[in-house]
Amino acid sequence: MDLANCTTVHHKSTSSKVLLSLTLSLLAVLTTAINSLVIAAIVVTRKLHHPANYLICSLAVTDLLVAILVMPFSIVYIIKETWIMGQAVCAIWLGVDITCCTCSILHLAAIALDRYRAITDAVEYSRKRTSLRATLTVAVVWVLSILISLPPLVWRHQGNHGDECLIKHDHIAFTLYSTFGAFYIPLALILVLYYKIYRAAKTLYHRRGTSRLSRPEANGSVLPKGSDRDPRSPDLLSLPEKSYSDPSTEGDRVRIALRSPLRVAAAGVLQKAAPLG
């Protein structure tokens, strides 16, 4: 009886591991493909060579590194439930994992800050948003990610067993430093900035709606805001001018040109007939 139960449990665990490995592998492939397409689109298309897209391209590179260098080792570690690739590979894997994940979150915060400045100070920020500044912003994000991720990696305890790949240390300050720097502070910044973006966009929308309602209209067209004209007085309104590209205007011009010689000829006949009468 116990042997049958053990066999059933082992079969279920094997099936769950296979399903989990397939799911994680599919996620890794999709992440690789999508971020590769984003990078290729920005690199190939000239219209996308804009400083605003530098952060997006760098974010795609970060996620691509996670999909290629982190997720495959994580899948093997989860399925095997033990680390089989040695401590040297473990140190590299942990470093890439923490740095890339931190860098991805900081990229999202930098993109939120960029959008906030582009909405609240559009004219001035469009002048300041140059390729050099965008490149420096990307470099700052990567340097901050390395500085946040480095201390926990340097002062971590090496596992007593070679089958583990974890970060263990006795310093609570490193834990708070890395946790707040890599997640909580960027998350709070993202939430605050996007809330301000929402408030700014809502204010601009209401201002435009109010300005449209306050401007007088005549014949379906909006009059200038500083005009003192009364839209209901027909004496102050001029007739709409027709453009020379209007087909109806061209037709009128042709008809006038045809009628003018006829009117001149008729007037000459009447003048000759007058003495006879």
C-alpha positions as CSV (number, residue, x, y, z in Angstrom):
1,M,0.0,0.0,0.0
2,D,2.8,2.5,0.9
3,L,4.7,1.5,-2.2
4,A,1.6,2.3,-4.4
5,N,1.2,5.7,-2.6
6,C,4.9,6.5,-3.2
7,T,4.6,5.6,-6.9
8,T,1.5,7.9,-7.3
9,V,3.2,10.8,-5.6
10,H,6.3,10.4,-7.6
11,H,4.2,10.3,-10.8
12,K,2.4,13.5,-9.9
13,S,5.6,15.3,-9.0
14,T,7.1,14.2,-12.3
15,S,4.1,15.5,-14.3
16,S,4.1,18.8,-12.4
17,K,7.8,19.2,-13.1
18,V,7.4,18.6,-16.8
19,L,4.4,21.0,-17.0
20,L,6.4,23.6,-15.0
21,S,9.5,23.2,-17.2
22,L,7.4,23.6,-20.4
23,T,5.7,26.7,-19.1
24,L,8.9,28.4,-18.0
25,S,10.6,27.4,-21.3
26,L,7.8,29.0,-23.2
27,L,8.1,32.2,-21.2
28,A,11.8,32.3,-21.8
29,V,11.3,31.8,-25.6
30,L,8.6,34.5,-25.8
31,T,10.7,36.9,-23.7
32,T,13.6,36.4,-26.0
33,A,11.6,36.8,-29.2
34,I,9.6,39.9,-28.1
35,N,12.6,41.8,-26.8
36,S,14.7,40.8,-29.9
37,L,11.9,42.3,-32.1
38,V,11.8,45.5,-30.1
39,I,15.6,46.0,-30.4
40,A,15.6,45.1,-34.1
41,A,12.8,47.6,-34.8
42,I,14.5,50.5,-33.0
43,V,17.9,49.7,-34.6
44,V,16.6,49.2,-38.1
45,T,14.0,52.0,-38.3
46,R,15.4,55.5,-38.6
47,K,12.3,57.2,-37.4
48,L,12.8,55.4,-34.1
49,H,16.3,56.7,-33.6
50,H,15.0,59.2,-31.1
51,P,16.4,60.0,-27.6
52,A,13.1,59.0,-26.1
53,N,13.5,55.4,-27.4
54,Y,17.0,54.9,-25.9
55,L,15.6,53.9,-22.5
56,I,13.1,51.5,-24.2
57,C,15.9,49.9,-26.2
58,S,18.1,49.6,-23.1
59,L,15.2,48.0,-21.2
60,A,14.7,45.5,-24.0
61,V,18.4,44.6,-23.8
62,T,18.1,44.1,-20.0
63,D,15.1,41.8,-20.4
64,L,16.8,39.9,-23.2
65,L,19.8,39.3,-20.9
66,V,17.4,37.9,-18.3
67,A,15.8,35.6,-20.8
68,I,19.1,34.3,-22.1
69,L,21.4,34.3,-19.1
70,V,19.1,33.9,-16.1
71,M,15.9,32.0,-17.0
72,P,17.5,28.8,-18.5
73,F,19.6,28.3,-15.3
74,S,16.6,29.0,-13.2
75,I,14.6,26.4,-15.0
76,V,17.2,23.8,-14.4
77,Y,17.6,24.8,-10.8
78,I,13.8,24.6,-10.2
79,I,13.4,21.2,-11.9
80,K,16.5,19.6,-10.4
81,E,15.9,21.2,-7.0
82,T,19.7,21.3,-6.6
83,W,22.5,23.3,-8.1
84,I,24.6,21.2,-10.4
85,M,26.8,23.8,-12.2
86,G,29.3,24.7,-9.6
87,Q,29.9,27.7,-7.4
88,A,31.7,29.8,-10.0
89,V,28.7,29.6,-12.3
90,C,26.5,30.2,-9.3
91,A,28.2,33.5,-8.5
92,I,28.0,34.7,-12.1
93,W,24.3,33.7,-12.4
94,L,23.4,35.5,-9.1
95,G,25.2,38.6,-10.2
96,V,23.6,38.7,-13.6
97,D,20.2,37.9,-12.1
98,I,20.2,40.6,-9.5
99,T,21.8,43.3,-11.7
100,C,19.5,42.8,-14.6
101,C,16.4,42.6,-12.5
102,T,17.4,45.8,-10.7
103,C,18.3,47.5,-13.9
104,S,14.9,46.6,-15.4
105,I,13.0,48.2,-12.5
106,L,15.2,51.3,-12.6
107,H,14.6,51.6,-16.3
108,L,10.9,51.7,-15.7
109,A,11.4,54.4,-13.1
110,A,13.6,56.4,-15.6
111,I,11.0,56.0,-18.3
112,A,8.3,57.3,-15.9
113,L,10.4,60.3,-15.1
114,D,11.1,61.0,-18.8
115,R,7.3,60.9,-19.6
116,Y,6.5,63.1,-16.6
117,R,8.9,65.8,-17.8
118,A,7.8,65.5,-21.4
119,I,4.2,66.2,-20.4
120,T,4.6,68.9,-17.7
121,D,7.4,70.8,-19.5
122,A,7.1,69.8,-23.1
123,V,8.7,72.7,-24.9
124,E,11.7,73.1,-22.6
125,Y,12.3,69.4,-22.2
126,S,12.2,68.8,-25.9
127,R,15.2,71.0,-26.3
128,K,17.1,69.3,-23.4
129,R,16.2,65.8,-24.6
130,T,19.3,65.1,-26.7
131,S,21.1,61.9,-27.7
132,L,23.9,62.7,-25.3
133,R,21.6,63.2,-22.3
134,A,19.7,60.0,-23.1
135,T,22.9,58.0,-23.4
136,L,24.0,59.4,-20.0
137,T,20.7,58.5,-18.5
138,V,21.1,54.9,-19.7
139,A,24.6,54.8,-18.3
140,V,23.5,56.1,-14.9
141,V,20.8,53.5,-14.7
142,W,23.2,50.7,-15.4
143,V,25.8,52.1,-12.9
144,L,23.2,52.4,-10.2
145,S,22.0,48.8,-10.8
146,I,25.6,47.5,-10.4
147,L,26.1,49.6,-7.2
148,I,22.9,48.3,-5.7
149,S,23.5,44.7,-6.6
150,L,27.2,44.5,-5.8
151,P,27.4,44.6,-1.9
152,P,25.1,41.6,-1.3
153,L,27.1,39.6,-3.8
154,V,30.5,40.5,-2.3
155,W,29.6,39.9,1.3
156,R,27.4,36.8,0.9
157,H,28.3,33.6,2.7
158,Q,29.3,30.7,0.4
159,G,27.0,27.8,0.9
160,N,28.4,24.9,2.9
161,H,26.9,22.5,0.3
162,G,27.7,22.7,-3.3
163,D,24.1,21.9,-4.3
164,E,22.8,25.4,-3.2
165,C,23.0,28.7,-5.0
166,L,21.7,31.4,-2.6
167,I,22.6,34.7,-1.1
168,K,23.1,34.3,2.6
169,H,24.6,37.0,4.9
170,D,24.2,38.2,8.5
171,H,24.1,41.9,7.7
172,I,20.5,43.2,7.8
173,A,21.8,46.5,6.4
174,F,22.7,44.8,3.1
175,T,19.2,43.3,2.9
176,L,17.5,46.6,3.5
177,Y,19.9,48.4,1.1
178,S,19.3,46.0,-1.8
179,T,15.6,45.5,-1.2
180,F,14.7,49.2,-1.0
181,G,17.2,50.3,-3.7
182,A,16.1,47.6,-6.1
183,F,12.3,47.5,-5.5
184,Y,10.6,49.7,-3.0
185,I,12.1,53.1,-3.9
186,P,11.7,52.6,-7.7
187,L,8.2,51.3,-7.2
188,A,7.2,54.3,-5.1
189,L,8.8,56.7,-7.6
190,I,6.9,55.0,-10.5
191,L,3.5,55.2,-8.7
192,V,4.0,58.9,-7.7
193,L,5.2,59.9,-11.2
194,Y,2.4,58.2,-13.1
195,Y,-0.2,59.7,-10.7
196,K,1.3,63.1,-11.4
197,I,1.2,62.3,-15.2
198,Y,-2.5,61.4,-14.8
199,R,-3.3,64.6,-13.0
200,A,-1.3,66.7,-15.5
201,A,-3.1,65.1,-18.5
202,K,-6.5,65.5,-16.8
203,T,-5.7,69.2,-16.2
204,L,-4.7,69.8,-19.8
205,Y,-7.8,68.1,-21.1
206,H,-10.1,70.2,-19.0
207,R,-8.3,73.4,-20.0
208,R,-8.7,72.6,-23.7
209,G,-12.4,71.8,-23.2
210,T,-13.0,75.0,-21.3
211,S,-11.2,77.1,-24.0
212,R,-13.2,75.5,-26.8
213,L,-16.5,76.2,-25.0
214,S,-15.6,79.9,-24.2
215,R,-14.7,80.7,-27.8
216,P,-17.7,82.0,-29.9
217,E,-18.8,80.2,-33.1
218,A,-20.3,81.5,-36.3
219,N,-21.4,79.4,-39.3
220,G,-19.8,76.3,-37.8
221,S,-16.3,78.0,-37.5
222,V,-14.7,79.1,-34.3
223,L,-13.9,82.8,-34.2
224,P,-10.6,84.1,-32.7
225,K,-10.6,84.4,-29.0
226,G,-9.7,88.1,-28.9
227,S,-12.3,89.1,-31.4
228,D,-15.0,91.6,-30.4
229,R,-17.4,90.5,-33.1
230,D,-20.9,89.5,-32.4
231,P,-21.6,86.2,-34.1
232,R,-25.3,87.0,-34.4
233,S,-24.8,90.3,-36.4
234,P,-24.7,89.7,-40.1
235,D,-23.2,93.1,-40.9
236,L,-19.9,92.3,-39.3
237,L,-19.5,89.0,-41.0
238,S,-17.8,88.7,-44.3
239,L,-18.7,86.1,-46.9
240,P,-16.5,83.1,-47.0
241,E,-13.9,83.2,-49.6
242,K,-13.5,80.4,-52.1
243,S,-10.2,78.9,-52.8
244,Y,-9.0,78.6,-56.4
245,S,-8.8,74.9,-56.0
246,D,-12.5,74.6,-55.3
247,P,-14.2,72.9,-58.3
248,S,-17.3,75.1,-57.9
249,T,-15.2,78.2,-58.2
250,E,-13.5,77.0,-61.3
251,G,-16.9,76.3,-62.9
252,D,-18.1,79.8,-62.0
253,R,-15.0,81.4,-63.5
254,V,-15.6,79.5,-66.8
255,R,-19.2,80.5,-66.9
256,I,-18.4,84.1,-66.3
257,A,-15.7,84.0,-69.0
258,L,-18.2,82.6,-71.5
259,R,-21.0,85.0,-70.7
260,S,-18.9,88.2,-70.9
261,P,-18.4,88.1,-74.8
262,L,-22.1,87.4,-75.3
263,R,-23.0,90.4,-73.1
264,V,-20.6,92.7,-75.0
265,A,-22.0,91.6,-78.4
266,A,-25.6,92.1,-77.3
267,A,-24.7,95.6,-76.0
268,G,-23.2,96.5,-79.4
269,V,-26.2,95.3,-81.3
270,L,-28.5,97.4,-79.1
271,Q,-26.3,100.5,-79.6
272,K,-26.5,100.1,-83.5
273,A,-30.2,99.6,-83.4
274,A,-30.9,102.8,-81.3
275,P,-30.4,105.3,-84.1
276,L,-32.6,103.3,-86.4
277,G,-35.4,103.6,-83.9
